[in-house]
Each structure stands twice: as C-alpha cells, then as structure tokens.
Amino acid sequence: NHLKELLDEVEEEDRLTGRNTLDQRRFIIVEGLYRNFGDICPLPKLIELKEKYHFRLLVDEAHSFGVLGNKGKGVTEHYNFPVSSIDILTFSLENTLGGIGGVCVGTEDVVDHQRLSGAGYCFSASAPPFTAVAASESIQYLKIHGSTLLPKLQENCNLFYSELKKSMKYLKIISHPYSPIVHLIINGAEENGKIEYYEYLKQERILEKVSKICLEDGISTSVSRFLNIEHYHPKPSIRFIVKVHHTRDEIYKCIESIKKAIEQI
C-alpha cells in the first residue's frame, strides 16, 4: 500500500529528527467517490491508518453525497461508519443538490474556523438565497425519498457495470459497481504503467471516436480531460453517468451503442 509506505517514511523522519508526532498538523485528504476513476475510497483502511499515524482525515464527498449509502448520506453510510470518525467532511451543493457552494462538517472548532475563513464571511460572497433554498429542499427530498431512490440508482449502476464487464472485449471498466460515474479505458492500458505521450494521444483519439458514434445514437458521453500541470495523469478514459431515472432499455441501448462503436473502429 503506497499510502502506508509514505506514512512509514514520515514516521521514520519524525524519529530521526526528534519531532513530536502529536504536535504536527497533518492530513490525509481523499475523495469519497473519485471523479477521474469512479472508484470509492477505502474508508475503513484510511481510518485505521489515520489513527495509527496520528493524522487527520479529510474526505471530499462532492460526488459521493447523494449517491452512496442506503439514503444517500455518502461514503460513511456506504461503509456504515459514523460521521464522527472523519475529522473533516466536505461536500458540494452543486452536484446532487442543484445549488451553489459547499458544506463543511466536523467538530465545532473546525466548523467555526471554516465559517470565519470562508468567502461568504470575508468577502460577503454568500450564495444567493434561492440556491440555498433549492439545496435545502433537495436535502428534504432526499430524506423522504432516498430510501426509494438510492436502491434504484444502485440497481442501475450494478446493471450497467455487470453488462459492460460481460460484453466489453476491447474496453475495460475501472469504476466501482456502485459508482454512477463510470470510466472505460482501453483494455490493457492499465497494465503498462505510465504511457508515452503519443500513445496517450492515440488512445484518446480512439475513445473520442467511440464518444462521437455514441452521440450519433443519442448517447451523451465524454472523454476525460486533464490539465497539463496535474502531477498524475490517469489513463485516457471515456466517462458515462448513470442516473436513477434511466430505464433498463436505455442502459442496454447505451451498451449496444458502445459495442457498435468498437466494432466500427
């Protein structure tokens, strides 16, 4: 585990330099559901590591809140962990809730610090009232209907995932079965480690052709884009989004469209 190796290195450095581990402000920062991969963070292992090495854990639930767990409460509900097991939890109001801005959840000290340091307090840049009301109403709707909506969403995600795994010969799904963010890469690409620039462009062009053919069939998708300044570039992938209101026929139509695109290319 790469994270454990890094934490071991920090611990050894503390020992050699005589630093008191408990006096340090250190964070493990993760996403609940990763936008660039569609995988879910291993929360139980992260909590174990943060307690062992005395780090604070910050979880960004921008994409996991509203889609994971039995009622959409996010990655903590998905793993059946109390929210208090995470030091700082953040999520966006712009994805599932259709608002603007975000929320920080933590201890009273953490929340007070964020409130006093936030743009809304420092620059009077609070979200317009109607967007806050929209997000609040979305949360109320999720409370009432989440137990019905979430199982249906997870059923659609599982159906899309399982059917793709059975029928894709040249593309591989790298996302979690419960993830509504679904990434497909060219089969075998993940085995080659870091790929050369021209090979990267070649794979990207192939996926762009798949996306174009899907669009002609009425299936909207996109090839993932990344900034050149990013430290780590994921492999080229094509991204699909599964929604709760998708029917089984629509899901099968999407899969058939992908298969047709691959055969044409």
Long-range contacts (C-beta under 8 A, 24 or more apart in sequence): 1-45, 3-28, 3-46, 3-49, 4-49, 7-49, 7-52, 7-53, 7-55, 10-53, 11-53, 21-53, 21-54, 22-54, 24-54, 25-56, 26-54, 26-55, 26-56, 27-55, 27-56, 27-57, 27-58, 27-87, 27-88, 28-55, 28-56, 28-57, 28-58, 29-58, 29-60, 30-57, 30-58, 30-59, 30-60, 31-59, 31-60, 31-61, 31-62, 31-63, 31-64, 32-59, 32-60, 32-61, 32-62, 32-63, 32-64, 32-65, 32-68, 32-74, 32-75, 33-61, 33-63, 33-64, 33-67, 33-68, 33-75, 33-176, 33-179, 33-181, 34-63, 34-181, 35-62, 35-63, 35-181, 36-183, 36-224, 36-226, 36-234, 36-237, 37-174, 37-175, 37-183, 37-234, 38-174, 38-175, 38-176, 38-179, 38-181, 38-182, 38-183, 38-239, 39-174, 39-175, 39-176, 39-179, 40-64, 40-68, 40-75, 40-78, 40-176, 40-178, 40-179, 41-75, 43-75, 43-76, 43-78, 43-79, 43-81, 44-79, 44-81, 47-81, 47-85, 47-86, 50-87, 56-87, 56-88, 57-86, 57-87, 57-88, 58-86, 58-87, 58-88, 58-89, 58-90, 59-86, 59-88, 59-89, 59-90, 60-90, 60-91, 61-89, 61-90, 61-91, 62-90, 62-91, 62-92, 62-95, 62-102, 63-95, 63-181, 64-91, 65-91, 65-92, 65-95, 65-96, 66-95, 66-96, 66-97, 66-142, 67-96, 67-150, 67-153, 67-179, 67-180, 68-178, 69-150, 70-146, 70-147, 70-150, 70-151, 71-142, 71-143, 71-146, 71-147, 71-150, 72-96, 72-142, 72-146, 72-149, 72-150, 78-178, 93-127, 93-131, 93-135, 96-138, 96-142, 97-134, 97-135, 97-138, 97-139, 98-134, 98-135, 98-138, 99-127, 99-131, 99-132, 99-134, 99-135, 99-138, 100-127, 100-128, 100-131, 100-135, 101-126, 101-127, 101-131, 101-132, 149-244, 152-244, 153-180, 153-242, 153-243, 153-244, 154-178, 156-180, 156-242, 156-243, 156-244, 156-246, 156-251, 157-182, 157-242, 159-248, 159-251, 160-240, 160-242, 160-251, 160-254, 160-255, 163-251, 163-252, 163-255, 164-255, 164-258, 167-255, 167-259, 168-258, 168-259, 168-262, 169-262, 170-262, 171-210, 171-238, 171-258, 171-262, 174-237, 180-241, 180-242, 180-243, 181-239, 181-241, 182-239, 182-240, 182-241, 182-242, 183-224, 183-237, 183-238, 183-239, 184-237, 184-238, 184-240, 184-258, 185-235, 185-236, 185-237, 186-235, 186-236, 189-235, 189-236, 190-235, 195-235, 200-233, 200-235, 200-236, 203-235, 203-236, 204-236, 206-265, 207-236, 207-237, 207-238, 209-261, 209-265, 210-238, 210-258, 210-261, 210-262, 210-265, 211-238, 213-257, 213-260, 213-261, 213-264, 213-265, 214-254, 214-257, 214-258, 214-261, 217-253, 217-257, 217-260, 219-253, 219-254, 219-257, 219-258
